């Protein structure tokens, strides 16, 4: 299965708890951190939820 790289581009400070938990489940804990996940509908849904905080790196 294909993989995608996700980079956190904005801070999690002053964000709702559900967005912080979504970032945690993606493995993003610090600014500019890049993680790699399989491209599944669940991961895409998490990316859509915090799309203003992350960027998909191709």
PDB file with SEQRES, HELIX, SHEET and CRYST1 records, atoms N, CA, C and O in Angstrom:
SEQRES   1 A   58  UNK UNK UNK UNK UNK UNK UNK UNK UNK UNK UNK UNK UNK          
SEQRES   2 A   58  UNK UNK UNK UNK UNK UNK UNK UNK UNK UNK UNK UNK UNK          
SEQRES   3 A   58  UNK UNK UNK UNK UNK UNK UNK UNK UNK UNK UNK UNK UNK          
SEQRES   4 A   58  UNK UNK UNK UNK UNK UNK UNK UNK UNK UNK UNK UNK UNK          
SEQRES   5 A   58  UNK UNK UNK UNK UNK UNK                                      
HELIX    1 AA1 UNK A   17  UNK A   26  1                                  10    
HELIX    2 AA2 UNK A   41  UNK A   49  1                                   9    
SHEET    1 AA1 3 UNK A  34  UNK A  38  0                                        
SHEET    2 AA1 3 UNK A   3  UNK A   8 -1                                        
SHEET    3 AA1 3 UNK A  54  UNK A  57 -1                                        
CRYST1    1.000    1.000    1.000  90.00  90.00  90.00 P 1           1          
ATOM      1  N   UNK A   1       0.833  -1.178   0.000  1.00  0.00           N  
ATOM      2  CA  UNK A   1       0.000   0.000   0.000  1.00  0.00           C  
ATOM      3  C   UNK A   1       0.880   1.243   0.000  1.00  0.00           C  
ATOM      4  O   UNK A   1       1.986   1.231   0.540  1.00  0.00           O  
ATOM      5  N   UNK A   2       0.389   2.301  -0.601  1.00  0.00           N  
ATOM      6  CA  UNK A   2       1.148   3.546  -0.694  1.00  0.00           C  
ATOM      7  C   UNK A   2       1.262   4.222   0.665  1.00  0.00           C  
ATOM      8  O   UNK A   2       0.414   4.047   1.540  1.00  0.00           O  
ATOM      9  N   UNK A   3       2.327   4.995   0.820  1.00  0.00           N  
ATOM     10  CA  UNK A   3       2.513   5.742   2.057  1.00  0.00           C  
ATOM     11  C   UNK A   3       2.503   7.236   1.751  1.00  0.00           C  
ATOM     12  O   UNK A   3       2.805   7.659   0.636  1.00  0.00           O  
ATOM     13  N   UNK A   4       2.151   8.026   2.763  1.00  0.00           N  
ATOM     14  CA  UNK A   4       2.180   9.479   2.630  1.00  0.00           C  
ATOM     15  C   UNK A   4       2.970  10.058   3.791  1.00  0.00           C  
ATOM     16  O   UNK A   4       2.991   9.493   4.884  1.00  0.00           O  
ATOM     17  N   UNK A   5       3.616  11.187   3.546  1.00  0.00           N  
ATOM     18  CA  UNK A   5       4.359  11.887   4.583  1.00  0.00           C  
ATOM     19  C   UNK A   5       3.548  13.103   4.999  1.00  0.00           C  
ATOM     20  O   UNK A   5       3.027  13.835   4.157  1.00  0.00           O  
ATOM     21  N   UNK A   6       3.447  13.310   6.306  1.00  0.00           N  
ATOM     22  CA  UNK A   6       2.658  14.401   6.856  1.00  0.00           C  
ATOM     23  C   UNK A   6       3.580  15.257   7.707  1.00  0.00           C  
ATOM     24  O   UNK A   6       4.329  14.736   8.533  1.00  0.00           O  
ATOM     25  N   UNK A   7       3.526  16.577   7.507  1.00  0.00           N  
ATOM     26  CA  UNK A   7       4.365  17.511   8.245  1.00  0.00           C  
ATOM     27  C   UNK A   7       3.487  18.495   9.004  1.00  0.00           C  
ATOM     28  O   UNK A   7       2.546  19.052   8.439  1.00  0.00           O  
ATOM     29  N   UNK A   8       3.788  18.712  10.278  1.00  0.00           N  
ATOM     30  CA  UNK A   8       3.052  19.700  11.072  1.00  0.00           C  
ATOM     31  C   UNK A   8       3.641  21.066  10.783  1.00  0.00           C  
ATOM     32  O   UNK A   8       4.837  21.287  10.977  1.00  0.00           O  
ATOM     33  N   UNK A   9       2.790  21.999  10.312  1.00  0.00           N  
ATOM     34  CA  UNK A   9       3.281  23.321   9.918  1.00  0.00           C  
ATOM     35  C   UNK A   9       2.816  24.434  10.844  1.00  0.00           C  
ATOM     36  O   UNK A   9       3.339  25.546  10.773  1.00  0.00           O  
ATOM     37  N   UNK A  10       1.843  24.163  11.713  1.00  0.00           N  
ATOM     38  CA  UNK A  10       1.373  25.165  12.665  1.00  0.00           C  
ATOM     39  C   UNK A  10       1.332  24.560  14.057  1.00  0.00           C  
ATOM     40  O   UNK A  10       1.267  23.342  14.223  1.00  0.00           O  
ATOM     41  N   UNK A  11       1.372  25.434  15.050  1.00  0.00           N  
ATOM     42  CA  UNK A  11       1.418  25.013  16.444  1.00  0.00           C  
ATOM     43  C   UNK A  11       0.083  24.452  16.909  1.00  0.00           C  
ATOM     44  O   UNK A  11      -0.975  24.823  16.401  1.00  0.00           O  
ATOM     45  N   UNK A  12       0.150  23.554  17.883  1.00  0.00           N  
ATOM     46  CA  UNK A  12      -1.040  22.975  18.481  1.00  0.00           C  
ATOM     47  C   UNK A  12      -1.530  23.790  19.672  1.00  0.00           C  
ATOM     48  O   UNK A  12      -2.550  23.450  20.271  1.00  0.00           O  
ATOM     49  N   UNK A  13      -0.821  24.857  20.025  1.00  0.00           N  
ATOM     50  CA  UNK A  13      -1.200  25.701  21.154  1.00  0.00           C  
ATOM     51  C   UNK A  13      -2.539  26.372  20.881  1.00  0.00           C  
ATOM     52  O   UNK A  13      -2.795  26.838  19.771  1.00  0.00           O  
ATOM     53  N   UNK A  14      -3.385  26.416  21.896  1.00  0.00           N  
ATOM     54  CA  UNK A  14      -4.714  27.043  21.828  1.00  0.00           C  
ATOM     55  C   UNK A  14      -5.645  26.371  20.816  1.00  0.00           C  
ATOM     56  O   UNK A  14      -6.503  27.031  20.231  1.00  0.00           O  
ATOM     57  N   UNK A  15      -5.482  25.092  20.614  1.00  0.00           N  
ATOM     58  CA  UNK A  15      -6.372  24.330  19.736  1.00  0.00           C  
ATOM     59  C   UNK A  15      -7.290  23.460  20.592  1.00  0.00           C  
ATOM     60  O   UNK A  15      -6.938  23.119  21.721  1.00  0.00           O  
ATOM     61  N   UNK A  16      -8.452  23.100  20.074  1.00  0.00           N  
ATOM     62  CA  UNK A  16      -9.360  22.221  20.828  1.00  0.00           C  
ATOM     63  C   UNK A  16      -8.710  20.864  21.120  1.00  0.00           C  
ATOM     64  O   UNK A  16      -7.826  20.416  20.389  1.00  0.00           O  
ATOM     65  N   UNK A  17      -9.153  20.232  22.180  1.00  0.00           N  
ATOM     66  CA  UNK A  17      -8.562  18.966  22.629  1.00  0.00           C  
ATOM     67  C   UNK A  17      -8.694  17.878  21.572  1.00  0.00           C  
ATOM     68  O   UNK A  17      -7.806  17.034  21.458  1.00  0.00           O  
ATOM     69  N   UNK A  18      -9.784  17.872  20.790  1.00  0.00           N  
ATOM     70  CA  UNK A  18      -9.927  16.818  19.783  1.00  0.00           C  
ATOM     71  C   UNK A  18      -8.889  16.971  18.674  1.00  0.00           C  
ATOM     72  O   UNK A  18      -8.440  15.971  18.114  1.00  0.00           O  
ATOM     73  N   UNK A  19      -8.499  18.208  18.347  1.00  0.00           N  
ATOM     74  CA  UNK A  19      -7.455  18.404  17.345  1.00  0.00           C  
ATOM     75  C   UNK A  19      -6.094  17.995  17.890  1.00  0.00           C  
ATOM     76  O   UNK A  19      -5.274  17.441  17.158  1.00  0.00           O  
ATOM     77  N   UNK A  20      -5.848  18.260  19.164  1.00  0.00           N  
ATOM     78  CA  UNK A  20      -4.586  17.841  19.779  1.00  0.00           C  
ATOM     79  C   UNK A  20      -4.482  16.322  19.803  1.00  0.00           C  
ATOM     80  O   UNK A  20      -3.419  15.761  19.538  1.00  0.00           O  
ATOM     81  N   UNK A  21      -5.588  15.663  20.121  1.00  0.00           N  
ATOM     82  CA  UNK A  21      -5.585  14.199  20.146  1.00  0.00           C  
ATOM     83  C   UNK A  21      -5.390  13.615  18.744  1.00  0.00           C  
ATOM     84  O   UNK A  21      -4.743  12.579  18.586  1.00  0.00           O  
ATOM     85  N   UNK A  22      -5.942  14.273  17.738  1.00  0.00           N  
ATOM     86  CA  UNK A  22      -5.750  13.819  16.358  1.00  0.00           C  
ATOM     87  C   UNK A  22      -4.282  13.933  15.969  1.00  0.00           C  
ATOM     88  O   UNK A  22      -3.735  13.029  15.338  1.00  0.00           O  
ATOM     89  N   UNK A  23      -3.640  15.040  16.342  1.00  0.00           N  
ATOM     90  CA  UNK A  23      -2.207  15.190  16.063  1.00  0.00           C  
ATOM     91  C   UNK A  23      -1.406  14.117  16.793  1.00  0.00           C  
ATOM     92  O   UNK A  23      -0.459  13.562  16.234  1.00  0.00           O  
ATOM     93  N   UNK A  24      -1.778  13.820  18.034  1.00  0.00           N  
ATOM     94  CA  UNK A  24      -1.092  12.765  18.794  1.00  0.00           C  
ATOM     95  C   UNK A  24      -1.225  11.417  18.105  1.00  0.00           C  
ATOM     96  O   UNK A  24      -0.255  10.664  18.017  1.00  0.00           O  
ATOM     97  N   UNK A  25      -2.417  11.111  17.618  1.00  0.00           N  
ATOM     98  CA  UNK A  25      -2.624   9.812  16.979  1.00  0.00           C  
ATOM     99  C   UNK A  25      -1.892   9.711  15.641  1.00  0.00           C  
ATOM    100  O   UNK A  25      -1.564   8.615  15.187  1.00  0.00           O  
ATOM    101  N   UNK A  26      -1.643  10.854  15.019  1.00  0.00           N  
ATOM    102  CA  UNK A  26      -0.835  10.859  13.801  1.00  0.00           C  
ATOM    103  C   UNK A  26       0.662  10.782  14.116  1.00  0.00           C  
ATOM    104  O   UNK A  26       1.475  10.518  13.230  1.00  0.00           O  
ATOM    105  N   UNK A  27       1.018  11.015  15.381  1.00  0.00           N  
ATOM    106  CA  UNK A  27       2.427  10.968  15.772  1.00  0.00           C  
ATOM    107  C   UNK A  27       3.112  12.309  15.656  1.00  0.00           C  
ATOM    108  O   UNK A  27       4.341  12.375  15.675  1.00  0.00           O  
ATOM    109  N   UNK A  28       2.346  13.385  15.536  1.00  0.00           N  
ATOM    110  CA  UNK A  28       2.915  14.718  15.400  1.00  0.00           C  
ATOM    111  C   UNK A  28       2.899  15.411  16.759  1.00  0.00           C  
ATOM    112  O   UNK A  28       1.836  15.739  17.286  1.00  0.00           O  
ATOM    113  N   UNK A  29       4.082  15.627  17.317  1.00  0.00           N  
ATOM    114  CA  UNK A  29       4.178  16.228  18.640  1.00  0.00           C  
ATOM    115  C   UNK A  29       4.896  17.563  18.629  1.00  0.00           C  
ATOM    116  O   UNK A  29       4.776  18.324  19.589  1.00  0.00           O  
ATOM    117  N   UNK A  30       5.637  17.875  17.577  1.00  0.00           N  
ATOM    118  CA  UNK A  30       6.399  19.118  17.508  1.00  0.00           C  
ATOM    119  C   UNK A  30       6.239  19.756  16.133  1.00  0.00           C  
ATOM    120  O   UNK A  30       5.869  19.094  15.164  1.00  0.00           O  
ATOM    121  N   UNK A  31       6.521  21.037  16.069  1.00  0.00           N  
ATOM    122  CA  UNK A  31       6.480  21.750  14.798  1.00  0.00           C  
ATOM    123  C   UNK A  31       7.529  21.182  13.839  1.00  0.00           C  
ATOM    124  O   UNK A  31       8.613  20.778  14.259  1.00  0.00           O  
ATOM    125  N   UNK A  32       7.196  21.155  12.563  1.00  0.00           N  
ATOM    126  CA  UNK A  32       8.077  20.723  11.476  1.00  0.00           C  
ATOM    127  C   UNK A  32       8.461  19.244  11.539  1.00  0.00           C  
ATOM    128  O   UNK A  32       9.375  18.815  10.834  1.00  0.00           O  
ATOM    129  N   UNK A  33       7.784  18.472  12.364  1.00  0.00           N  
ATOM    130  CA  UNK A  33       8.041  17.033  12.426  1.00  0.00           C  
ATOM    131  C   UNK A  33       7.332  16.364  11.249  1.00  0.00           C  
ATOM    132  O   UNK A  33       6.201  16.712  10.912  1.00  0.00           O  
ATOM    133  N   UNK A  34       8.007  15.411  10.638  1.00  0.00           N  
ATOM    134  CA  UNK A  34       7.451  14.677   9.505  1.00  0.00           C  
ATOM    135  C   UNK A  34       7.281  13.218   9.907  1.00  0.00           C  
ATOM    136  O   UNK A  34       8.208  12.596  10.427  1.00  0.00           O  
ATOM    137  N   UNK A  35       6.089  12.678   9.663  1.00  0.00           N  
ATOM    138  CA  UNK A  35       5.816  11.264   9.927  1.00  0.00           C  
ATOM    139  C   UNK A  35       5.304  10.623   8.648  1.00  0.00           C  
ATOM    140  O   UNK A  35       4.803  11.302   7.752  1.00  0.00           O  
ATOM    141  N   UNK A  36       5.435   9.320   8.580  1.00  0.00           N  
ATOM    142  CA  UNK A  36       4.998   8.573   7.400  1.00  0.00           C  
ATOM    143  C   UNK A  36       3.953   7.550   7.820  1.00  0.00           C  
ATOM    144  O   UNK A  36       4.158   6.791   8.768  1.00  0.00           O  
ATOM    145  N   UNK A  37       2.827   7.537   7.104  1.00  0.00           N  
ATOM    146  CA  UNK A  37       1.731   6.617   7.380  1.00  0.00           C  
ATOM    147  C   UNK A  37       1.267   5.987   6.076  1.00  0.00           C  
ATOM    148  O   UNK A  37       1.501   6.522   4.992  1.00  0.00           O  
ATOM    149  N   UNK A  38       0.600   4.833   6.199  1.00  0.00           N  
ATOM    150  CA  UNK A  38      -0.038   4.238   5.026  1.00  0.00           C  
ATOM    151  C   UNK A  38      -1.216   5.105   4.618  1.00  0.00           C  
ATOM    152  O   UNK A  38      -1.877   5.705   5.465  1.00  0.00           O  
ATOM    153  N   UNK A  39      -1.472   5.168   3.335  1.00  0.00           N  
ATOM    154  CA  UNK A  39      -2.550   6.001   2.804  1.00  0.00           C  
ATOM    155  C   UNK A  39      -3.870   5.244   2.904  1.00  0.00           C  
ATOM    156  O   UNK A  39      -4.275   4.558   1.966  1.00  0.00           O  
ATOM    157  N   UNK A  40      -4.535   5.374   4.050  1.00  0.00           N  
ATOM    158  CA  UNK A  40      -5.818   4.718   4.282  1.00  0.00           C  
ATOM    159  C   UNK A  40      -6.896   5.778   4.481  1.00  0.00           C  
ATOM    160  O   UNK A  40      -6.575   6.931   4.771  1.00  0.00           O  
ATOM    161  N   UNK A  41      -8.157   5.414   4.333  1.00  0.00           N  
ATOM    162  CA  UNK A  41      -9.236   6.380   4.560  1.00  0.00           C  
ATOM    163  C   UNK A  41      -9.232   6.953   5.977  1.00  0.00           C  
ATOM    164  O   UNK A  41      -9.574   8.120   6.164  1.00  0.00           O  
ATOM    165  N   UNK A  42      -8.853   6.160   6.970  1.00  0.00           N  
ATOM    166  CA  UNK A  42      -8.811   6.650   8.351  1.00  0.00           C  
ATOM    167  C   UNK A  42      -7.755   7.745   8.512  1.00  0.00           C  
ATOM    168  O   UNK A  42      -8.008   8.767   9.149  1.00  0.00           O  
ATOM    169  N   UNK A  43      -6.588   7.530   7.940  1.00  0.00           N  
ATOM    170  CA  UNK A  43      -5.524   8.533   8.024  1.00  0.00           C  
ATOM    171  C   UNK A  43      -5.924   9.781   7.247  1.00  0.00           C  
ATOM    172  O   UNK A  43      -5.675  10.897   7.703  1.00  0.00           O  
ATOM    173  N   UNK A  44      -6.536   9.609   6.086  1.00  0.00           N  
ATOM    174  CA  UNK A  44      -6.997  10.762   5.303  1.00  0.00           C  
ATOM    175  C   UNK A  44      -8.034  11.574   6.079  1.00  0.00           C  
ATOM    176  O   UNK A  44      -8.042  12.803   6.000  1.00  0.00           O  
ATOM    177  N   UNK A  45      -8.907  10.899   6.826  1.00  0.00           N  
ATOM    178  CA  UNK A  45      -9.892  11.592   7.641  1.00  0.00           C  
ATOM    179  C   UNK A  45      -9.236  12.408   8.739  1.00  0.00           C  
ATOM    180  O   UNK A  45      -9.657  13.531   9.017  1.00  0.00           O  
ATOM    181  N   UNK A  46      -8.203  11.848   9.369  1.00  0.00           N  
ATOM    182  CA  UNK A  46      -7.485  12.593  10.399  1.00  0.00           C  
ATOM    183  C   UNK A  46      -6.780  13.806   9.817  1.00  0.00           C  
ATOM    184  O   UNK A  46      -6.747  14.869  10.436  1.00  0.00           O  
ATOM    185  N   UNK A  47      -6.212  13.646   8.616  1.00  0.00           N  
ATOM    186  CA  UNK A  47      -5.551  14.771   7.952  1.00  0.00           C  
ATOM    187  C   UNK A  47      -6.566  15.864   7.632  1.00  0.00           C  
ATOM    188  O   UNK A  47      -6.275  17.047   7.807  1.00  0.00           O  
ATOM    189  N   UNK A  48      -7.746  15.484   7.170  1.00  0.00           N  
ATOM    190  CA  UNK A  48      -8.782  16.475   6.863  1.00  0.00           C  
ATOM    191  C   UNK A  48      -9.221  17.229   8.110  1.00  0.00           C  
ATOM    192  O   UNK A  48      -9.530  18.419   8.037  1.00  0.00           O  
ATOM    193  N   UNK A  49      -9.252  16.558   9.242  1.00  0.00           N  
ATOM    194  CA  UNK A  49      -9.686  17.201  10.488  1.00  0.00           C  
ATOM    195  C   UNK A  49      -8.723  18.295  10.925  1.00  0.00           C  
ATOM    196  O   UNK A  49      -9.150  19.319  11.458  1.00  0.00           O  
ATOM    197  N   UNK A  50      -7.433  18.090  10.708  1.00  0.00           N  
ATOM    198  CA  UNK A  50      -6.423  19.076  11.120  1.00  0.00           C  
ATOM    199  C   UNK A  50      -5.683  19.635   9.903  1.00  0.00           C  
ATOM    200  O   UNK A  50      -4.489  19.925   9.979  1.00  0.00           O  
ATOM    201  N   UNK A  51      -6.385  19.784   8.797  1.00  0.00           N  
ATOM    202  CA  UNK A  51      -5.753  20.215   7.549  1.00  0.00           C  
ATOM    203  C   UNK A  51      -5.126  21.600   7.648  1.00  0.00           C  
ATOM    204  O   UNK A  51      -4.199  21.915   6.902  1.00  0.00           O  
ATOM    205  N   UNK A  52      -5.624  22.431   8.562  1.00  0.00           N  
ATOM    206  CA  UNK A  52      -5.073  23.768   8.741  1.00  0.00           C  
ATOM    207  C   UNK A  52      -3.778  23.757   9.558  1.00  0.00           C  
ATOM    208  O   UNK A  52      -3.102  24.781   9.661  1.00  0.00           O  
ATOM    209  N   UNK A  53      -3.434  22.613  10.133  1.00  0.00           N  
ATOM    210  CA  UNK A  53      -2.226  22.494  10.948  1.00  0.00           C  
ATOM    211  C   UNK A  53      -1.138  21.649  10.293  1.00  0.00           C  
ATOM    212  O   UNK A  53       0.023  21.704  10.698  1.00  0.00           O  
ATOM    213  N   UNK A  54      -1.514  20.864   9.277  1.00  0.00           N  
ATOM    214  CA  UNK A  54      -0.550  19.942   8.668  1.00  0.00           C  
ATOM    215  C   UNK A  54      -0.502  20.139   7.155  1.00  0.00           C  
ATOM    216  O   UNK A  54      -1.360  20.786   6.555  1.00  0.00           O  
ATOM    217  N   UNK A  55       0.549  19.548   6.564  1.00  0.00           N  
ATOM    218  CA  UNK A  55       0.711  19.572   5.117  1.00  0.00           C  
ATOM    219  C   UNK A  55       1.167  18.192   4.681  1.00  0.00           C  
ATOM    220  O   UNK A  55       2.012  17.578   5.334  1.00  0.00           O  
ATOM    221  N   UNK A  56       0.618  17.705   3.591  1.00  0.00           N  
ATOM    222  CA  UNK A  56       1.041  16.416   3.040  1.00  0.00           C  
ATOM    223  C   UNK A  56       2.247  16.676   2.152  1.00  0.00           C  
ATOM    224  O   UNK A  56       2.166  17.427   1.180  1.00  0.00           O  
ATOM    225  N   UNK A  57       3.369  16.048   2.494  1.00  0.00           N  
ATOM    226  CA  UNK A  57       4.614  16.216   1.745  1.00  0.00           C  
ATOM    227  C   UNK A  57       4.703  15.081   0.738  1.00  0.00           C  
ATOM    228  O   UNK A  57       4.657  13.910   1.116  1.00  0.00           O  
ATOM    229  N   UNK A  58       4.826  15.408  -0.506  1.00  0.00           N  
ATOM    230  CA  UNK A  58       4.921  14.373  -1.554  1.00  0.00           C  
ATOM    231  C   UNK A  58       6.355  14.069  -1.862  1.00  0.00           C  
ATOM    232  O   UNK A  58       6.637  13.227  -2.715  1.00  0.00           O  
TER     233      UNK A  58                                                      
END                                                                             
